[in-house]
Amino acid sequence: MSARLPDGDPAPADGALPEGTLDSLGTRPFGIYVHVPFCATRCGYCDFNTYTAEELGGGRSRAGYVAAAIAELALARRVLGDAAPPVDTAFFGGGTPTLLAPEELAAILRAIEGTFGLAPGAEVSTEANPESVTPASLAALRAAGFTRVSLGMQSAVPHVLATLERTHTPGRAGAAAAEARAAGFEHVSLDLIYGTPGERDEDWRASLEAALAARPDHVSAYALIVEPGTRLAAQVRHGALPAPDDDALADRYEVADAVLGGAGLAWYEISNWAASDAARCHHNLGYWRGGDWWGVGPGAHSHVGGVRWWNVLHPSAYADRLAAGASPAAGRELLNDATRRLERIMLELRLADGLSLDVLDDAGRAAATEAAADGLATLAGGRVRLTLRGRLLADAVVRTLTA
């Protein structure tokens, strides 16, 4: 969740959605995202809407967060009414959700279940920093109903972790993954970042090998992006660190795909690999496939029936609005047909399942044929799918399909 809000129209104080928005609710997967905006320290590359204790200043402390989140769930039920389906996926992200005590996260999960119900086999995920969990806390989360944990490993190399300003030791992520398995988590994911200034080819391979040694059934690997306003951006701007090199990023991606694929983890989205369909992050698949979700928490984004809205950023403003019985939404956007089609192309093309050619107009289908001739895509079964080279140039392919 970015620390910058998009432009949009004002959102009504009661959170009501435009007429007709709920007509198709329940025909697509429905998820709940819970944004926990607290971190012990701020990493130099991060521009998410997160707050350390010092950054909260005179604002609300973490202590009031659970009550505010539960109040927003009650608001969501009032807005969605009887049309609200059971929750297929719940995802606790951040920030560092596991800075909250397991019983606090469990209380929010119980509120989700009590408010909407959980669909049979619902996926319930939480992100966690490796140093923010223990065998006892992981066991408590599993007992509370969490089914999946995603650990922010980023790297296994000390100097890379230091540049990223990560505080865990190189071996801690693997140990936390083993603890999660011992606690009964069937689905354990590790997040990696490649392209950090100073990272060498052998460093990236070492991180991949260390991740696989932890036996995850899911790995996410993201290219480092230097976000404006971060400490990393300032270091690059002042010449203290070099900017990530595009050619090196492409090489790292190809290595990741080969190493992870060789270990039985198949790519299903450009930055994500999984050991099986069950191991995929189905909450994120809901985003990529145009599902509906309600985002709870400061700065959280929601989407229902072609309406997208976003909450105020600061925990204090968020809590104050809910305490006054008002929606915490800061703004919203009604997506027209052209925008929804464009976003569908952008997102579904990222998936290994690809995009139906029926979504494209005549020019787009011609561009897909040309992309296939250029080795960037394949055409089969009425769908266009990116090749490995096409994944590296995905944004360019999207531009040709939508020109």
C-alpha positions in Angstrom: 0.0 0.0 0.0 1.7 3.1 -1.2 2.1 6.2 1.0 0.6 8.3 -1.8 -3.1 8.4 -2.6 -4.3 8.7 -6.2 -6.5 11.5 -7.5 -10.2 10.8 -7.5 -13.7 11.9 -6.6 -14.8 12.6 -3.0 -16.2 9.5 -1.2 -19.5 9.8 0.7 -19.2 9.9 4.5 -21.4 6.8 4.9 -19.4 4.8 2.4 -22.4 4.1 0.2 -21.6 2.8 -3.3 -23.3 3.9 -6.6 -26.5 2.3 -7.6 -26.0 -1.0 -9.4 -22.5 -1.6 -8.0 -23.6 -4.6 -6.0 -25.5 -6.3 -8.8 -22.7 -8.7 -9.6 -21.3 -9.1 -6.1 -20.8 -12.8 -5.5 -20.2 -13.7 -9.1 -16.4 -13.1 -8.6 -14.0 -14.1 -5.8 -14.4 -11.8 -2.7 -11.5 -11.0 -0.5 -10.7 -9.0 2.5 -7.3 -7.2 2.7 -6.2 -6.0 6.1 -3.5 -3.3 6.1 -1.5 -3.2 9.3 0.6 -0.1 8.9 3.2 -0.6 11.6 6.9 -1.4 11.4 9.7 -1.7 14.0 12.0 0.2 11.6 11.7 1.7 8.2 13.7 0.0 5.4 15.5 2.5 3.1 13.8 1.3 -0.1 10.2 1.2 1.3 7.6 3.8 0.3 4.6 1.9 1.7 2.1 3.5 4.1 3.8 2.4 7.3 4.7 4.0 10.5 7.3 3.3 13.2 6.6 4.3 16.8 8.5 7.5 16.3 6.7 8.4 13.1 3.3 7.9 14.7 4.2 10.8 17.0 1.1 12.1 18.7 -1.1 10.0 16.6 -3.0 6.8 17.6 -0.8 4.0 18.9 -1.0 0.4 17.8 -3.3 -0.2 20.7 -6.4 1.2 19.1 -5.9 -0.4 15.7 -7.8 -3.7 16.2 -11.0 -1.9 17.3 -10.8 0.5 14.4 -10.3 -2.4 11.9 -13.2 -4.3 13.3 -15.3 -1.1 13.1 -14.5 -0.8 9.4 -15.6 -4.5 8.9 -18.9 -3.5 10.4 -19.1 -0.6 8.0 -18.3 -2.9 5.1 -21.2 -5.2 6.0 -23.6 -2.2 6.2 -22.5 -1.0 2.8 -22.5 -4.4 1.1 -25.6 -5.6 2.8 -27.2 -8.9 2.1 -25.4 -9.1 -1.3 -22.1 -9.8 0.5 -20.8 -13.3 -0.1 -18.6 -15.3 2.2 -14.9 -14.4 2.1 -12.8 -16.5 -0.2 -9.5 -15.0 0.8 -8.2 -12.8 3.6 -4.8 -11.3 3.5 -3.0 -9.4 6.3 -0.3 -7.2 4.8 1.7 -4.2 5.9 3.8 -3.0 7.3 4.5 -5.9 9.6 1.2 -7.5 10.6 3.0 -9.7 13.1 4.0 -6.8 15.2 0.5 -7.2 16.5 0.1 -10.0 19.0 -1.3 -13.3 17.6 -4.5 -12.8 19.6 -5.0 -9.3 18.0 -4.7 -10.7 14.5 -7.0 -13.6 15.6 -9.6 -11.1 16.8 -9.7 -9.4 13.4 -9.9 -12.7 11.7 -12.8 -13.7 14.0 -14.5 -10.4 13.1 -14.1 -11.2 9.4 -15.7 -14.6 9.9 -18.4 -13.3 12.1 -19.3 -10.4 9.8 -19.2 -12.2 6.4 -18.4 -15.8 7.0 -15.4 -17.7 5.5 -16.0 -19.8 2.4 -15.0 -23.5 2.7 -11.3 -23.8 2.3 -10.8 -20.1 2.5 -7.1 -18.9 2.2 -6.0 -16.8 5.2 -2.5 -15.3 4.7 -0.3 -13.0 6.8 2.9 -11.3 5.9 5.6 -11.4 8.5 9.2 -10.3 8.9 11.4 -13.2 9.9 12.4 -11.5 13.2 8.8 -10.7 14.1 7.7 -14.4 14.6 8.5 -17.2 17.0 7.5 -20.8 17.2 4.9 -19.9 19.7 3.4 -17.0 17.7 3.3 -19.1 14.6 1.6 -21.9 16.4 -1.0 -19.4 17.7 -1.7 -18.0 14.3 -2.1 -21.4 12.8 -4.5 -22.4 15.6 -6.5 -19.1 15.0 -7.2 -20.2 11.4 -4.3 -18.7 9.3 -3.4 -21.0 6.5 -0.5 -19.3 4.8 2.5 -17.2 5.9 4.6 -15.0 3.6 8.0 -14.2 5.0 10.0 -11.1 3.9 13.4 -12.7 3.3 14.7 -10.3 0.5 18.2 -11.7 0.6 20.5 -14.3 2.3 23.6 -12.1 1.8 24.8 -9.8 4.7 25.9 -6.9 2.6 22.7 -6.9 0.5 20.5 -7.0 3.6 22.6 -4.1 5.0 22.0 -2.0 1.9 18.3 -2.7 2.1 18.4 -1.9 5.8 16.8 -5.2 6.7 17.4 -6.1 10.4 17.2 -9.9 10.3 20.3 -12.1 10.1 20.9 -14.0 6.8 19.7 -17.3 8.2 16.6 -16.1 10.1 14.2 -16.3 7.2 15.0 -20.0 6.6 14.6 -20.7 10.3 11.3 -18.9 10.4 10.1 -21.0 7.5 11.0 -24.2 9.3 9.1 -22.9 12.4 6.1 -22.2 10.3 6.1 -25.7 8.9 6.5 -27.1 12.4 3.5 -25.0 13.5 1.3 -26.7 10.8 1.4 -24.1 8.0 1.1 -26.1 4.8 1.7 -23.0 2.6 4.9 -21.0 3.3 6.1 -18.3 0.9 9.4 -16.3 0.8 9.8 -12.9 -0.7 13.1 -12.0 -2.5 14.4 -8.7 -4.0 16.9 -8.7 -6.8 19.0 -5.9 -8.2 20.1 -4.2 -5.0 23.1 -1.9 -5.5 26.2 -4.0 -4.9 24.5 -7.3 -5.4 26.6 -9.7 -7.5 25.5 -12.7 -9.6 26.8 -15.1 -7.0 24.9 -13.2 -4.3 21.6 -13.6 -6.1 22.2 -17.3 -6.7 23.1 -17.7 -3.0 19.8 -16.1 -2.0 17.8 -18.3 -4.3 19.6 -21.4 -3.0 19.0 -20.4 0.6 15.3 -19.8 -0.1 14.9 -23.2 -1.7 16.7 -24.8 1.2 14.0 -23.5 3.5 11.4 -25.7 1.5 8.8 -23.0 0.7 6.0 -23.9 -1.7 5.9 -20.4 -3.0 8.5 -17.7 -3.8 8.0 -14.1 -4.9 10.9 -12.3 -6.6 10.7 -8.6 -7.3 13.1 -6.3 -9.0 14.2 -3.5 -6.8 12.5 -0.2 -7.6 14.0 3.0 -6.4 10.9 4.9 -5.2 11.0 8.7 -5.0 11.2 10.0 -1.5 12.9 7.0 0.0 16.4 7.0 1.6 17.5 4.7 -1.1 16.5 7.2 -3.7 18.4 9.9 -1.9 21.5 7.7 -1.8 21.2 7.0 -5.6 20.6 10.7 -6.4 23.7 11.7 -4.4 25.9 9.0 -6.0 26.4 7.0 -2.8 24.8 4.0 -4.5 24.4 3.1 -8.2 21.0 2.8 -9.7 19.8 -0.7 -10.5 21.0 -1.8 -13.9 18.3 -2.9 -16.3 20.4 -5.6 -18.0 21.4 -7.0 -14.6 17.8 -7.1 -13.5 16.9 -9.1 -16.7 19.7 -11.5 -16.0 18.6 -11.9 -12.4 15.1 -12.7 -13.5 16.2 -15.3 -16.0 18.3 -17.0 -13.3 15.4 -16.9 -10.9 13.1 -18.6 -13.4 15.6 -21.3 -14.2 16.6 -22.0 -10.6 13.0 -21.9 -9.2 11.6 -23.9 -12.1 14.4 -26.5 -11.8 13.3 -26.9 -8.1 9.7 -27.6 -9.1 8.3 -24.1 -8.6 6.5 -23.0 -11.8 5.8 -19.4 -12.6 2.1 -18.4 -12.5 2.5 -14.6 -12.5 5.5 -12.7 -13.6 7.0 -12.3 -10.1 5.6 -15.4 -8.5 6.4 -19.1 -8.6 4.5 -21.9 -6.8 4.8 -25.7 -6.3 1.1 -26.4 -7.1 -2.2 -24.7 -7.8 -3.0 -24.9 -4.1 0.3 -23.1 -3.3 -0.5 -20.1 -5.4 -1.6 -16.9 -3.6 -5.3 -17.0 -4.4 -5.8 -13.6 -2.8 -3.5 -11.9 -5.3 -5.0 -13.9 -8.1 -8.3 -12.2 -7.2 -6.6 -8.9 -7.8 -5.1 -10.0 -11.1 -8.4 -11.5 -12.3 -10.6 -8.6 -11.5 -12.2 -9.9 -8.3 -13.9 -7.9 -5.6 -12.2 -7.0 -2.3 -12.6 -4.7 0.7 -9.4 -3.1 2.0 -9.4 -2.5 5.7 -6.9 -0.2 7.4 -5.2 3.2 6.8 -4.4 3.7 3.1 -6.0 0.4 2.1 -7.6 0.2 -1.4 -10.9 -1.6 -2.3 -12.7 -2.6 -5.4 -16.3 -3.7 -5.8 -18.2 -3.9 -9.1 -16.1 -1.4 -11.0 -15.8 1.1 -8.1 -12.3 1.6 -6.6 -11.8 3.6 -3.4 -9.0 4.2 -0.9 -8.8 5.1 2.8 -7.1 8.0 4.5 -3.4 7.4 5.2 -2.7 8.2 8.8 -3.8 5.8 11.6 -5.0 8.7 13.6 -7.3 10.1 10.9 -8.5 6.5 10.1 -9.4 5.8 13.7 -11.1 9.2 14.2 -13.4 8.8 11.2 -14.5 5.3 12.3 -15.0 6.5 15.9 -17.3 9.2 14.5 -19.3 6.6 12.6 -18.0 7.8 9.2 -16.3 5.9 6.4 -12.5 6.2 6.3 -12.5 6.5 2.5 -10.6 9.5 1.2 -11.6 9.2 -2.4 -12.9 6.9 -5.1 -13.0 6.3 -8.8 -15.7 4.8 -11.0 -14.0 2.7 -13.7 -15.5 3.0 -17.1 -15.6 0.1 -19.6 -12.4 1.3 -21.4 -10.4 1.5 -18.2 -11.7 -1.9 -17.0 -10.7 -3.5 -20.3 -7.2 -1.9 -20.2 -6.6 -3.1 -16.6 -7.8 -6.5 -17.5 -5.3 -6.7 -20.3 -2.5 -5.4 -18.2 -3.1 -7.8 -15.3 -4.2 -11.0 -16.9 -1.3 -10.9 -19.4 1.0 -11.2 -16.4 -0.5 -14.6 -15.6 0.8 -17.9 -17.0 -2.8 -18.6 -18.0 -2.6 -15.6 -20.3 -5.4 -13.5 -21.7 -8.3 -14.5 -23.9 -8.0 -13.1 -27.4 -11.7 -12.1 -27.2 -10.7 -9.3 -24.9 -8.7 -7.6 -27.6 -10.0 -5.6 -30.5 -8.9 -6.3 -34.1 -5.7 -4.2 -33.8 -4.9 -5.9 -30.5 -5.3 -9.4 -32.0 -3.0 -8.4 -34.9 -0.5 -7.1 -32.3 -0.7 -10.4 -30.4 0.1 -12.3 -33.7 3.1 -10.0 -34.2 4.2 -10.5 -30.6 4.1 -14.3 -31.2 6.1 -13.9 -34.4 8.7 -11.9 -32.4 9.0 -14.6 -29.8 7.4 -12.6 -27.1 4.2 -14.6 -26.8 2.4 -17.8 -27.8 -1.0 -18.2 -29.2 -3.0 -21.3 -28.4 -6.5 -22.2 -27.4 -7.7 -18.7 -28.0 -5.3 -17.2 -25.5 -2.1 -15.1 -25.7 0.6 -16.0 -23.2 3.9 -14.4 -22.6 7.2 -16.3 -23.2 10.1 -15.8 -20.9 11.4 -13.0 -23.2 7.9 -11.6 -23.3 7.8 -11.5 -19.5 10.9 -9.3 -19.5 9.2 -6.9 -21.9 5.7 -7.3 -20.5 5.0 -3.5 -20.3 6.0 -3.1 -24.0 3.8 -6.0 -25.1 0.8 -4.5 -23.2 1.3 -1.2 -25.0 1.2 -2.9 -28.4 -2.0 -4.8 -27.5 -3.7 -1.7 -26.3 -2.5 0.9 -28.8 
